[in-house]
Amino acid sequence: MSIVIHIDVLLAQRKMSSGELAERIDLTAANLSILKNDKAKAIRFSTLEALCRELQCQPGDLLEYVADSKE
């Protein structure tokens, strides 16, 4: 199982840069990159709240559960 984070999609839809978003939510560019590249092991609710506020979305717009395929 994995959780996929759709920050890139939402940024593109809103014509916003990663740097602008990082500045708005007071997150380092490196930490935002970790989130964007699905390398994060956890996310603070305060960060999730800030992302939703600035991207004007719901948590479900940002996060998606994808089950591992059994082959």
C-alpha positions in Angstrom: 0.0 0.0 0.0 1.1 3.6 -0.5 -0.2 7.1 -0.1 0.2 9.2 -3.2 0.4 13.0 -2.8 -0.9 15.1 -5.6 0.8 18.5 -4.8 2.1 18.8 -8.4 -1.3 18.4 -9.9 -2.8 21.0 -7.6 0.1 23.4 -8.2 -0.3 23.1 -11.9 -4.1 23.7 -11.8 -3.5 26.8 -9.7 -0.5 28.0 -11.7 1.6 28.3 -8.6 5.3 27.4 -8.2 6.6 25.1 -5.5 8.7 27.9 -4.1 5.7 30.1 -3.8 3.8 27.4 -2.0 6.7 26.6 0.3 7.0 30.2 1.3 3.2 30.6 1.9 3.1 27.6 4.2 6.5 28.3 5.9 8.0 25.0 4.8 11.5 24.6 3.3 11.8 23.8 -0.4 13.5 20.6 0.6 10.7 19.4 2.8 8.1 20.3 0.2 10.1 18.3 -2.4 10.1 15.3 -0.1 6.3 15.5 0.0 6.0 16.0 -3.7 8.2 13.1 -4.5 6.3 10.6 -2.2 9.4 10.2 0.0 7.7 11.4 3.2 7.0 8.9 6.0 4.5 11.3 7.8 2.9 14.6 7.5 1.9 16.9 10.4 -1.8 17.9 10.5 -0.6 21.6 10.7 1.3 21.1 7.4 -1.7 19.4 5.8 -4.0 22.2 7.0 -1.6 24.8 5.5 -1.5 23.0 2.2 -5.3 22.7 2.1 -5.6 26.4 3.0 -3.2 27.7 0.3 -4.2 25.3 -2.4 -7.9 25.7 -1.5 -8.6 22.0 -1.5 -9.7 19.2 0.8 -7.2 16.6 2.2 -8.7 14.0 -0.2 -7.6 16.2 -3.1 -4.0 16.0 -1.9 -3.8 12.4 -0.7 -4.8 9.1 -2.4 -4.5 5.6 -1.1 -3.2 3.1 -3.8 -3.2 -0.6 -2.9 -0.3 -2.7 -4.0 -1.1 -5.0 -6.9 -0.6 -8.7 -6.2 1.1 -10.3 -9.1 
